[in-house]
């Protein structure tokens, strides 16, 4: 069951509307998770699961960072993270290959 949050201690449910007027927060009682929805979104209103167990300032920061108006920043961050992961994997493979070659040379000596 999902319950729309109308009031909370830090007024996050009210303040989130400064990011986007259509935003509202629900609590999924089965998953024990907060979700952000957008009433102005066509089709499904779901936007994002919140990674926090209660509503506070982090919620606003997280929602603002994941807002579609920041899509260019989000894509750049994903590209950068993917490049770092790819480079780390290449270094790991090259290191493993180097160790194998060194072991092979030692065995022939």
Secondary structure, DSSP 4 states (H G I P E B T S, - for coil): -EEEE---TT-HHHHGGGT-TTEEEEEETTTTEEEEEETTSSS--EEEE-SSSS-SHHHHHHHHHHSGGGHHHHHHHHHHHHHHHHHHHHHHHHHHHHHHHHHHHHHH-
